[in-house]
Amino acid sequence: MEVLEATLRTRGEVTFTSREVGRLADTEPYILNTALYYALGLASGRYVDTSYEPTYVEDTADITDVYVSPAAPVPETSPNYVTTTYNATRDEYAEVNYSAQDDPNAKQNLPSYGRRRSLAHGTPLRFFVIPRGPSAMEVDERLPQYVRLGKKRGKARLDIQHRSATRQSGEFRLNHPIGAYDHPEPPEGNVITKSMKPTPIVMQGDYTGEYLTIDRGADDRVRFPTELTFLATKR
């Protein structure tokens, strides 16, 4: 069978608030599949969300013919970063200091000044699209050439390569990130995870069962469990 290896190359700044350290909003070099399903046009949600409640499970309920992995840095490359300082205070630089009990913005994350570290132009990130039913060519034809990502709707180019994959059974080691809720069973050992919002990711882990081996040539192989469904354990 064939699967798709997709390389995202940023065209300008791409910003996610992966973590906040004081006044710094930092972007990790990973893009969750919670964002990729929407960016690729495979899922759609409410244009205006006033409830601030995620609807990933509902929006992807009918997507059963393809699995999209999170994106991670391309091996042997380093992400490019740019740091921006912003100041959103008023001209007089005067702010009312409310008590914790009376602050009207207590439940909103509205910093008035700070810094953000974003993925800069030219950063490559890689993810995989695994078809189930349709051919890799049919799925490829559905994917856009450019996507928008992140809080500022940063632009990225999508380059697709078709890779051969074989189905095998036995013990194997996952060596590309998957969503922590995308597989019905946790890894058996050698687990490396990363805390992300809204879902953590499994970076590495040992499994037993059926798996896909994606051949990238020169003894470079990527392995995934076959039973991967986006947010499987949340459904």
GUSEGU-630920 format. One record per residue: residue number from 1; residue in three letters; x, y, z of N, C-alpha, C in turn. Coordinates in steps of 0.2 Angstrom, whole numbers, plus 5000, padded with zeros to 4 digits. Layout:
N
{rec NUM 'ALA' {X Y Z} {X Y Z} {X Y Z}}
...
This chain:
235
{rec 1 'MET' {5004 4994 5000} {5000 5000 5000} {5004 5006 5000}}
{rec 2 'GLU' {5001 5012 4999} {5005 5018 4999} {5002 5023 5004}}
{rec 3 'VAL' {5006 5027 5007} {5004 5032 5012} {5007 5039 5009}}
{rec 4 'LEU' {5005 5044 5012} {5008 5051 5010} {5012 5053 5016}}
{rec 5 'GLU' {5018 5056 5014} {5022 5059 5018} {5022 5067 5016}}
{rec 6 'ALA' {5020 5071 5021} {5019 5078 5019} {5024 5082 5023}}
{rec 7 'THR' {5027 5087 5020} {5032 5091 5023} {5029 5098 5022}}
{rec 8 'LEU' {5028 5101 5028} {5025 5108 5029} {5032 5113 5029}}
{rec 9 'ARG' {5032 5118 5025} {5037 5123 5025} {5034 5130 5026}}
{rec 10 'THR' {5035 5133 5032} {5032 5139 5034} {5034 5144 5029}}
{rec 11 'ARG' {5029 5149 5028} {5030 5155 5023} {5029 5161 5027}}
{rec 12 'GLY' {5033 5162 5032} {5032 5168 5037} {5031 5165 5044}}
{rec 13 'GLU' {5029 5169 5048} {5028 5166 5055} {5022 5162 5056}}
{rec 14 'VAL' {5023 5157 5060} {5017 5152 5062} {5018 5152 5070}}
{rec 15 'THR' {5012 5154 5073} {5012 5155 5081} {5007 5150 5084}}
{rec 16 'PHE' {5009 5146 5088} {5004 5143 5093} {5007 5144 5100}}
{rec 17 'THR' {5002 5144 5105} {5004 5145 5112} {5005 5139 5115}}
{rec 18 'SER' {5011 5135 5113} {5012 5129 5116} {5013 5129 5124}}
{rec 19 'ARG' {5017 5134 5126} {5018 5135 5133} {5019 5142 5135}}
{rec 20 'GLU' {5018 5144 5141} {5018 5151 5143} {5023 5151 5149}}
{rec 21 'VAL' {5029 5155 5148} {5034 5156 5153} {5034 5163 5155}}
{rec 22 'GLY' {5030 5165 5160} {5030 5172 5162} {5026 5176 5156}}
{rec 23 'ARG' {5030 5181 5154} {5027 5185 5148} {5029 5182 5141}}
{rec 24 'LEU' {5032 5176 5141} {5034 5173 5135} {5029 5168 5132}}
{rec 25 'ALA' {5026 5168 5126} {5022 5163 5123} {5026 5160 5118}}
{rec 26 'ASP' {5028 5153 5120} {5032 5149 5116} {5029 5144 5111}}
{rec 27 'THR' {5032 5144 5105} {5029 5139 5100} {5034 5133 5100}}
{rec 28 'GLU' {5031 5127 5101} {5035 5121 5100} {5035 5119 5093}}
{rec 29 'PRO' {5040 5116 5091} {5041 5114 5084} {5037 5107 5082}}
{rec 30 'TYR' {5030 5107 5085} {5026 5102 5083} {5019 5105 5082}}
{rec 31 'ILE' {5015 5102 5077} {5008 5104 5076} {5004 5098 5077}}
{rec 32 'LEU' {4999 5099 5081} {4995 5093 5083} {4990 5092 5077}}
{rec 33 'ASN' {4988 5086 5077} {4983 5084 5072} {4976 5087 5073}}
{rec 34 'THR' {4975 5090 5079} {4969 5094 5080} {4969 5100 5076}}
{rec 35 'ALA' {4975 5102 5074} {4975 5108 5070} {4975 5106 5062}}
{rec 36 'LEU' {4979 5100 5061} {4980 5098 5054} {4973 5096 5050}}
{rec 37 'TYR' {4969 5093 5054} {4963 5090 5051} {4959 5096 5048}}
{rec 38 'TYR' {4959 5102 5052} {4955 5108 5049} {4959 5111 5044}}
{rec 39 'ALA' {4966 5112 5045} {4970 5116 5040} {4970 5112 5033}}
{rec 40 'LEU' {4969 5106 5033} {4969 5102 5027} {4963 5102 5024}}
{rec 41 'GLY' {4958 5104 5027} {4951 5104 5024} {4947 5098 5025}}
{rec 42 'LEU' {4950 5093 5029} {4946 5087 5031} {4941 5088 5036}}
{rec 43 'ALA' {4941 5093 5040} {4936 5094 5045} {4934 5102 5045}}
{rec 44 'SER' {4928 5104 5047} {4927 5111 5048} {4923 5111 5054}}
{rec 45 'GLY' {4923 5117 5057} {4920 5119 5063} {4916 5125 5063}}
{rec 46 'ARG' {4914 5128 5069} {4910 5134 5069} {4915 5140 5067}}
{rec 47 'TYR' {4913 5144 5063} {4917 5150 5061} {4918 5155 5067}}
{rec 48 'VAL' {4912 5156 5071} {4913 5160 5077} {4911 5156 5083}}
{rec 49 'ASP' {4916 5155 5087} {4915 5151 5093} {4914 5155 5099}}
{rec 50 'THR' {4908 5156 5102} {4907 5160 5108} {4907 5155 5114}}
{rec 51 'SER' {4907 5149 5113} {4906 5144 5119} {4913 5143 5122}}
{rec 52 'TYR' {4919 5143 5118} {4925 5142 5120} {4926 5134 5122}}
{rec 53 'GLU' {4922 5130 5119} {4922 5123 5120} {4924 5119 5114}}
{rec 54 'PRO' {4930 5115 5114} {4932 5112 5108} {4927 5107 5105}}
{rec 55 'THR' {4926 5106 5099} {4922 5102 5096} {4925 5097 5091}}
{rec 56 'TYR' {4931 5095 5093} {4935 5091 5088} {4932 5084 5087}}
{rec 57 'VAL' {4929 5081 5092} {4926 5074 5092} {4920 5075 5087}}
{rec 58 'GLU' {4916 5080 5088} {4910 5080 5084} {4912 5082 5076}}
{rec 59 'ASP' {4917 5086 5075} {4918 5089 5069} {4922 5083 5065}}
{rec 60 'THR' {4925 5078 5068} {4928 5073 5064} {4925 5066 5064}}
{rec 61 'ALA' {4919 5066 5067} {4915 5060 5068} {4914 5056 5061}}
{rec 62 'ASP' {4914 5059 5055} {4913 5056 5049} {4919 5055 5045}}
{rec 63 'ILE' {4925 5056 5048} {4931 5055 5045} {4934 5048 5047}}
{rec 64 'THR' {4932 5043 5043} {4935 5037 5044} {4939 5034 5039}}
{rec 65 'ASP' {4940 5038 5033} {4944 5035 5028} {4952 5037 5028}}
{rec 66 'VAL' {4954 5041 5033} {4961 5044 5033} {4963 5045 5040}}
{rec 67 'TYR' {4969 5044 5042} {4972 5046 5048} {4978 5051 5047}}
{rec 68 'VAL' {4978 5057 5050} {4983 5062 5050} {4987 5062 5056}}
{rec 69 'SER' {4993 5061 5056} {4997 5061 5062} {4999 5068 5064}}
{rec 70 'PRO' {5001 5070 5070} {5004 5076 5071} {5011 5077 5067}}
{rec 71 'ALA' {5012 5084 5066} {5018 5086 5063} {5024 5087 5068}}
{rec 72 'ALA' {5030 5085 5066} {5036 5085 5070} {5042 5088 5065}}
{rec 73 'PRO' {5047 5090 5068} {5053 5092 5064} {5056 5087 5060}}
{rec 74 'VAL' {5058 5089 5054} {5061 5084 5049} {5067 5082 5052}}
{rec 75 'PRO' {5069 5075 5052} {5075 5073 5055} {5081 5077 5052}}
{rec 76 'GLU' {5086 5078 5057} {5092 5081 5055} {5091 5088 5053}}
{rec 77 'THR' {5086 5092 5055} {5085 5099 5054} {5083 5102 5060}}
{rec 78 'SER' {5084 5109 5061} {5083 5112 5067} {5078 5118 5065}}
{rec 79 'PRO' {5072 5119 5069} {5067 5124 5068} {5070 5131 5068}}
{rec 80 'ASN' {5068 5135 5064} {5070 5142 5064} {5065 5146 5068}}
{rec 81 'TYR' {5067 5151 5072} {5063 5154 5077} {5064 5162 5076}}
{rec 82 'VAL' {5058 5165 5077} {5059 5173 5077} {5055 5175 5084}}
{rec 83 'THR' {5058 5180 5087} {5055 5182 5094} {5052 5189 5093}}
{rec 84 'THR' {5046 5190 5094} {5043 5197 5094} {5041 5200 5100}}
{rec 85 'THR' {5042 5206 5101} {5040 5209 5107} {5034 5214 5106}}
{rec 86 'TYR' {5028 5213 5110} {5022 5217 5108} {5020 5221 5114}}
{rec 87 'ASN' {5016 5226 5113} {5014 5230 5119} {5007 5233 5117}}
{rec 88 'ALA' {5002 5230 5120} {4995 5232 5118} {4992 5237 5124}}
{rec 89 'THR' {4996 5240 5128} {4993 5245 5133} {4991 5251 5129}}
{rec 90 'ARG' {4987 5255 5132} {4985 5261 5129} {4990 5267 5129}}
{rec 91 'ASP' {4989 5272 5126} {4994 5277 5125} {4997 5280 5132}}
{rec 92 'GLU' {4992 5281 5137} {4995 5283 5143} {4998 5278 5147}}
{rec 93 'TYR' {4998 5272 5145} {5002 5266 5149} {4999 5266 5156}}
{rec 94 'ALA' {4993 5267 5157} {4990 5267 5163} {4985 5261 5163}}
{rec 95 'GLU' {4985 5257 5168} {4981 5252 5169} {4978 5251 5176}}
{rec 96 'VAL' {4971 5249 5176} {4968 5249 5183} {4970 5242 5186}}
{rec 97 'ASN' {4973 5242 5192} {4974 5236 5195} {4969 5234 5199}}
{rec 98 'TYR' {4965 5228 5197} {4959 5226 5201} {4962 5221 5206}}
{rec 99 'SER' {4958 5220 5211} {4959 5214 5215} {4957 5208 5212}}
{rec 100 'ALA' {4960 5202 5214} {4958 5196 5211} {4951 5194 5211}}
{rec 101 'GLN' {4947 5197 5216} {4940 5195 5217} {4936 5200 5212}}
{rec 102 'ASP' {4938 5206 5210} {4935 5210 5206} {4937 5211 5199}}
{rec 103 'ASP' {4942 5207 5197} {4945 5208 5190} {4940 5206 5185}}
{rec 104 'PRO' {4938 5210 5180} {4933 5208 5175} {4936 5203 5170}}
{rec 105 'ASN' {4942 5203 5169} {4946 5199 5164} {4949 5193 5168}}
{rec 106 'ALA' {4947 5191 5173} {4951 5185 5177} {4951 5179 5173}}
{rec 107 'LYS' {4945 5178 5169} {4945 5171 5166} {4947 5172 5159}}
{rec 108 'GLN' {4950 5177 5157} {4953 5178 5150} {4960 5179 5150}}
{rec 109 'ASN' {4963 5176 5145} {4971 5176 5144} {4972 5182 5140}}
{rec 110 'LEU' {4972 5188 5142} {4973 5194 5138} {4979 5198 5140}}
{rec 111 'PRO' {4985 5196 5139} {4991 5200 5141} {4992 5206 5138}}
{rec 112 'SER' {4994 5211 5141} {4994 5218 5138} {5001 5219 5135}}
{rec 113 'TYR' {5006 5215 5137} {5013 5216 5134} {5016 5209 5135}}
{rec 114 'GLY' {5021 5208 5131} {5025 5202 5132} {5029 5200 5126}}
{rec 115 'ARG' {5031 5194 5125} {5035 5192 5119} {5032 5185 5117}}
{rec 116 'ARG' {5033 5184 5110} {5031 5178 5108} {5036 5175 5103}}
{rec 117 'ARG' {5037 5168 5104} {5043 5165 5100} {5039 5161 5095}}
{rec 118 'SER' {5040 5162 5088} {5036 5159 5083} {5041 5155 5079}}
{rec 119 'LEU' {5038 5150 5075} {5042 5147 5070} {5043 5152 5064}}
{rec 120 'ALA' {5049 5153 5062} {5050 5157 5057} {5050 5155 5050}}
{rec 121 'HIS' {5050 5159 5045} {5050 5157 5038} {5055 5151 5036}}
{rec 122 'GLY' {5053 5146 5033} {5057 5141 5030} {5058 5135 5035}}
{rec 123 'THR' {5054 5135 5040} {5054 5129 5045} {5051 5123 5042}}
{rec 124 'PRO' {5054 5117 5041} {5051 5111 5039} {5048 5107 5044}}
{rec 125 'LEU' {5042 5105 5044} {5039 5100 5048} {5036 5094 5044}}
{rec 126 'ARG' {5036 5088 5047} {5034 5082 5043} {5028 5079 5047}}
{rec 127 'PHE' {5023 5076 5043} {5018 5072 5046} {5016 5067 5040}}
{rec 128 'PHE' {5012 5062 5042} {5010 5057 5038} {5002 5056 5037}}
{rec 129 'VAL' {5000 5055 5031} {4993 5054 5030} {4992 5047 5028}}
{rec 130 'ILE' {4988 5043 5032} {4987 5036 5031} {4980 5035 5028}}
{rec 131 'PRO' {4979 5033 5022} {4972 5032 5019} {4970 5025 5021}}
{rec 132 'ARG' {4963 5025 5022} {4959 5018 5023} {4953 5018 5019}}
{rec 133 'GLY' {4954 5014 5013} {4949 5014 5009} {4951 5017 5002}}
{rec 134 'PRO' {4951 5024 5002} {4953 5027 4996} {4961 5026 4995}}
{rec 135 'SER' {4963 5027 4988} {4970 5026 4987} {4974 5033 4989}}
{rec 136 'ALA' {4980 5032 4990} {4984 5038 4991} {4984 5043 4986}}
{rec 137 'MET' {4983 5042 4980} {4982 5047 4975} {4975 5050 4976}}
{rec 138 'GLU' {4970 5047 4978} {4964 5050 4979} {4964 5055 4985}}
{rec 139 'VAL' {4967 5053 4990} {4968 5057 4996} {4972 5063 4994}}
{rec 140 'ASP' {4978 5062 4990} {4982 5067 4988} {4979 5073 4984}}
{rec 141 'GLU' {4974 5071 4980} {4970 5076 4976} {4966 5080 4980}}
{rec 142 'ARG' {4964 5078 4986} {4960 5082 4991} {4964 5087 4995}}
{rec 143 'LEU' {4970 5086 4995} {4974 5090 5000} {4976 5097 4996}}
{rec 144 'PRO' {4976 5102 5000} {4978 5109 4997} {4986 5109 4996}}
{rec 145 'GLN' {4988 5114 4992} {4995 5115 4991} {4998 5120 4997}}
{rec 146 'TYR' {4993 5125 4999} {4995 5129 5005} {4990 5129 5010}}
{rec 147 'VAL' {4992 5130 5016} {4987 5129 5022} {4989 5135 5027}}
{rec 148 'ARG' {4984 5137 5031} {4985 5142 5036} {4985 5139 5043}}
{rec 149 'LEU' {4989 5141 5047} {4990 5138 5054} {4991 5143 5059}}
{rec 150 'GLY' {4989 5141 5065} {4991 5145 5071} {4986 5151 5073}}
{rec 151 'LYS' {4988 5154 5078} {4984 5160 5080} {4984 5166 5075}}
{rec 152 'LYS' {4989 5167 5072} {4989 5172 5067} {4988 5170 5060}}
{rec 153 'ARG' {4986 5164 5059} {4984 5161 5052} {4990 5161 5048}}
{rec 154 'GLY' {4996 5159 5050} {5002 5159 5046} {5002 5154 5041}}
{rec 155 'LYS' {5005 5156 5035} {5005 5152 5029} {5010 5147 5029}}
{rec 156 'ALA' {5009 5141 5026} {5014 5136 5025} {5012 5132 5018}}
{rec 157 'ARG' {5018 5130 5015} {5017 5126 5009} {5017 5119 5011}}
{rec 158 'LEU' {5013 5115 5007} {5013 5108 5008} {5016 5104 5002}}
{rec 159 'ASP' {5021 5100 5004} {5024 5096 4999} {5023 5089 5000}}
{rec 160 'ILE' {5020 5085 4995} {5018 5078 4996} {5022 5073 4993}}
{rec 161 'GLN' {5024 5068 4996} {5028 5062 4993} {5024 5056 4995}}
{rec 162 'HIS' {5024 5051 4990} {5020 5045 4991} {5026 5040 4993}}
{rec 163 'ARG' {5024 5036 4998} {5029 5031 5001} {5026 5024 5001}}
{rec 164 'SER' {5030 5019 5000} {5027 5012 5001} {5027 5010 5008}}
{rec 165 'ALA' {5022 5007 5010} {5021 5004 5017} {5019 4997 5017}}
{rec 166 'THR' {5021 4993 5022} {5019 4986 5022} {5016 4985 5029}}
{rec 167 'ARG' {5011 4981 5029} {5008 4979 5035} {5011 4973 5038}}
{rec 168 'GLN' {5013 4973 5045} {5017 4968 5048} {5014 4967 5055}}
{rec 169 'SER' {5016 4962 5058} {5013 4960 5065} {5019 4958 5070}}
{rec 170 'GLY' {5019 4960 5076} {5024 4958 5081} {5025 4964 5085}}
{rec 171 'GLU' {5031 4964 5088} {5034 4969 5092} {5037 4975 5088}}
{rec 172 'PHE' {5035 4981 5090} {5038 4986 5086} {5039 4993 5090}}
{rec 173 'ARG' {5043 4998 5088} {5043 5004 5091} {5041 5010 5087}}
{rec 174 'LEU' {5036 5013 5090} {5034 5019 5087} {5039 5024 5087}}
{rec 175 'ASN' {5040 5028 5081} {5046 5032 5080} {5044 5039 5077}}
{rec 176 'HIS' {5037 5040 5077} {5034 5047 5075} {5029 5048 5079}}
{rec 177 'PRO' {5028 5055 5081} {5022 5056 5086} {5015 5054 5083}}
{rec 178 'ILE' {5011 5052 5088} {5004 5051 5087} {5001 5054 5093}}
{rec 179 'GLY' {4994 5056 5092} {4990 5059 5098} {4990 5054 5103}}
{rec 180 'ALA' {4990 5056 5110} {4990 5051 5115} {4983 5048 5116}}
{rec 181 'TYR' {4978 5051 5112} {4971 5048 5113} {4969 5044 5106}}
{rec 182 'ASP' {4974 5043 5102} {4973 5041 5095} {4973 5033 5094}}
{rec 183 'HIS' {4976 5030 5100} {4976 5023 5100} {4973 5020 5106}}
{rec 184 'PRO' {4969 5014 5105} {4966 5011 5111} {4970 5009 5116}}
{rec 185 'GLU' {4976 5007 5115} {4980 5004 5120} {4987 5009 5121}}
{rec 186 'PRO' {4989 5010 5128} {4995 5014 5129} {5001 5009 5127}}
{rec 187 'PRO' {5007 5013 5126} {5013 5009 5124} {5015 5005 5130}}
{rec 188 'GLU' {5019 4999 5129} {5021 4994 5134} {5027 4996 5137}}
{rec 189 'GLY' {5031 5001 5134} {5038 5002 5137} {5041 5007 5133}}
{rec 190 'ASN' {5047 5010 5135} {5051 5015 5132} {5047 5021 5129}}
{rec 191 'VAL' {5043 5023 5134} {5038 5028 5132} {5041 5035 5133}}
{rec 192 'ILE' {5040 5039 5128} {5042 5047 5128} {5036 5050 5126}}
{rec 193 'THR' {5034 5055 5130} {5028 5059 5129} {5029 5066 5129}}
{rec 194 'LYS' {5025 5070 5126} {5026 5077 5127} {5019 5081 5128}}
{rec 195 'SER' {5019 5085 5133} {5013 5088 5135} {5012 5094 5130}}
{rec 196 'MET' {5006 5094 5127} {5004 5099 5123} {4996 5100 5124}}
{rec 197 'LYS' {4994 5106 5122} {4987 5108 5122} {4984 5108 5115}}
{rec 198 'PRO' {4978 5105 5114} {4974 5102 5119} {4975 5095 5121}}
{rec 199 'THR' {4979 5091 5117} {4981 5084 5118} {4988 5083 5119}}
{rec 200 'PRO' {4990 5079 5123} {4997 5077 5123} {4999 5072 5117}}
{rec 201 'ILE' {5005 5071 5116} {5007 5067 5110} {5012 5062 5113}}
{rec 202 'VAL' {5012 5056 5110} {5017 5050 5111} {5022 5051 5106}}
{rec 203 'MET' {5028 5052 5108} {5034 5053 5104} {5037 5046 5102}}
{rec 204 'GLN' {5037 5042 5107} {5040 5035 5106} {5037 5030 5111}}
{rec 205 'GLY' {5037 5024 5109} {5034 5019 5113} {5034 5012 5110}}
{rec 206 'ASP' {5035 5007 5114} {5035 5000 5111} {5028 4997 5111}}
{rec 207 'TYR' {5026 4994 5106} {5019 4991 5105} {5020 4983 5103}}
{rec 208 'THR' {5015 4980 5104} {5014 4973 5101} {5007 4973 5097}}
{rec 209 'GLY' {5008 4970 5091} {5002 4970 5087} {5003 4971 5080}}
{rec 210 'GLU' {4998 4973 5076} {4999 4975 5069} {5001 4982 5068}}
{rec 211 'TYR' {5006 4983 5063} {5009 4989 5062} {5010 4990 5055}}
{rec 212 'LEU' {5011 4997 5053} {5013 4999 5046} {5021 5001 5047}}
{rec 213 'THR' {5025 4998 5042} {5031 5001 5041} {5032 5005 5035}}
{rec 214 'ILE' {5034 5011 5035} {5034 5016 5030} {5041 5016 5028}}
{rec 215 'ASP' {5043 5014 5022} {5050 5014 5019} {5052 5020 5016}}
{rec 216 'ARG' {5057 5024 5019} {5059 5030 5016} {5066 5029 5013}}
{rec 217 'GLY' {5068 5023 5012} {5075 5021 5009} {5081 5022 5014}}
{rec 218 'ALA' {5086 5019 5012} {5093 5019 5016} {5092 5018 5023}}
{rec 219 'ASP' {5088 5012 5024} {5087 5010 5031} {5083 5015 5036}}
{rec 220 'ASP' {5079 5019 5033} {5075 5024 5036} {5068 5022 5036}}
{rec 221 'ARG' {5065 5019 5041} {5059 5017 5041} {5055 5020 5047}}
{rec 222 'VAL' {5048 5022 5046} {5044 5024 5051} {5039 5019 5052}}
{rec 223 'ARG' {5037 5018 5059} {5032 5013 5061} {5026 5016 5065}}
{rec 224 'PHE' {5020 5014 5063} {5014 5016 5066} {5010 5010 5068}}
{rec 225 'PRO' {5006 5010 5073} {5001 5005 5074} {4996 5006 5069}}
{rec 226 'THR' {4993 5000 5067} {4987 5001 5062} {4981 5003 5065}}
{rec 227 'GLU' {4980 5002 5071} {4973 5004 5074} {4973 5011 5076}}
{rec 228 'LEU' {4974 5016 5072} {4975 5023 5074} {4968 5027 5071}}
{rec 229 'THR' {4965 5030 5076} {4959 5034 5074} {4960 5040 5078}}
{rec 230 'PHE' {4959 5046 5075} {4959 5052 5078} {4955 5053 5084}}
{rec 231 'LEU' {4958 5054 5090} {4954 5054 5097} {4950 5048 5098}}
{rec 232 'ALA' {4953 5042 5096} {4949 5036 5097} {4946 5035 5104}}
{rec 233 'THR' {4950 5036 5109} {4948 5035 5116} {4943 5040 5119}}
{rec 234 'LYS' {4942 5045 5115} {4937 5051 5117} {4930 5050 5114}}
{rec 235 'ARG' {4930 5045 5109} {4923 5044 5106} {4919 5039 5110}}
